[in-house]
Amino acid sequence: MRLMKSFILGSAAMLAGAEAQAADLPVKAKAIEYVKICSLYGAGFYYIPGTDTCIKLGGYVRASTQLGTNSVWGAAASGLGGAHNRLSNYYTAQSRFDFSTDTRTATEYGVLRTYAELAFTWTAGGYGGAGSNLINGATAYNGSNPAGSGSGSVSGGSLSVYYAFMQFAGFTFGRAQSQFSSPWTNYPGNSFDGMPGGGGWEAVNQIAYTADFGQGITASFSAEDQVTRTTNIWNVSGATAAGLATGTYGAGDIGGSRAPDLVAMLRVDQAWGLFQASVAAHDNHAGYYGVDETTGHPDDKWGWAGQLALSIKNIPTGAGDTINVQGVYTNGASIYNFQSYTPFTYAIYGGTGLGGAYQSVGLGGVSDSVFVAGAGQQLTTTYGFNGAYTHNWNPYWNSAIFGGWGAVRYNNTAKGYICGAFVATLALSSGLPGCNPDFNYSVVGVATRWNPVKNLTFSTELAYTMLDQKYASGSTVTLPVQAGIAKPAATYELKDQSSLQVMFRAQRNF
């Protein structure tokens, strides 16, 4: 018994000692991954947990109101805005949420980058009188809101994909800014969208290669979507009175895509500023002369564009002050001057002092080419420039003065086509000698911005736009009734026109 008792007590003591030793051992906790700062690519980047990829999230929230226009943020140059009557908006409001993602991974071939930027936008509409109330992508309602959640409904809006591209080993694939455009695109110091004088910011699908020669010198070569790089191709044989009254000089006759736009760019980026030279080739591919393929078609014709851009930084007037300027010439590639946010057709109404005329009107149209049935394409020439000077008054205030000018010129054959339709259809009072579809379009303005705290900006901007048409002074046309803008069938004086727009904006970046 004594032996058995000693054995049991000894076993218990050994078990107790073993349990005590086990209790002293550390317990392996579940791993916790913390978000780490990635300093390789600048401020705002973090490692995606569990990967060697860095990500940066950004965007902004914006609210703006524009006076004197039916668009945001552009000129009252056509449609209800250009009508300048009771159907035109005194103001148009917009709210937007922009969100961007930027990821980067170091590889043996260099940095692999992806970038995307989306914008959710709600833009107020306007009233179009009896019948249609739809303009500007949103509907204005009298009293009740019909069912639905489209862009015009109270809770609706629109989604825009601004950018979606990847970059690897010098190549860019996807929707990115055209290699033709300067870094400031159509915004040398402004927010106003509709300035001519150079390639615009609107992104385009592309495959591009950029070679870096060091010392801030780079060269890019790209094949870019031709479809979004076309303004108008007009078959003047299909011109109608209703179309001519809006600045449309024929039936739209753009064929399917055949070849991308080919772009080359050379850039020198230094501490003093930047210099860039760009060229582009654009294929004009028209449809058919008539309603079916048996009517034939004009041959393709290649157009081209060239641009020079210059930025001068830290000029003597103040720290951070900048001058940006660029000039462009196009033949059969008008969108590289009259970029996507400028009007392609103009119909601006105003007063008149000419006896027998109901009102005055300024008409104009931008195209890449025009033709008539049985004949080849006649390429349209344009040229222009834009620029701005930005001055920083102090760390919280800055102002900019800006301007842009663009000219549209049709050759003599094209003028013969257009004027034949214009005189016969709209009864131009001065006849063929007084007909000239050429025109100039210009914008001048001033902007002031206040940054009370970091990443918050309040701005106001004024833009004055001018249409300088080239029809003979005192000429009149007879326009048909235009119910959509409430203009009656009457005699109108052809006259230069202008309009004034003002913008107020609040924007918070993050």
Secondary structure, 3 states (H helix, E strand, C coil): CHHHHHHHHHHHHHHHHHHHHHHHCCCCCCCCCCCCECCCCCCCCEECCCCCEEEEEEEEEEEEEEECCCCCCCCCCCHHHHHCCCCCCCEEEEEEEEEEEEEEEEECCEEEEEEEEEEEEEECCCCCCCCCCEECCEECCCCCCCCCCCCCCCCCCEEEEEEEEEEECCEEEEEECCCCCCCCCCCCCCCCCCCCCCCCCCCEEEEEEEEEEECCEEEEEEEECCHHHCCCEEEHHHCCHHHHCCCCCCEECECCCCCCEEEEEEEEEECCEEEEEEEEEEEECECCCCCCHHHCCCCCEEEEEEEEEEEEECCCCCCCCEEEEEEEEEECCHHHCCCCCCCCEEEEEECCCCCCCCEEEEEEECCCEEECCCCCCEECEEEEEEEEEEEEEECCEEEEEEEEEEEEECCHHHHHHHHHHHHHHHCCCCCHHHCCCCEEEEEEEEEEEECCCCCEEEEEEEEEEEEEECCCCCCEEEECCEHHHCECCEEEEECCEEEEEEEEEEEEEC
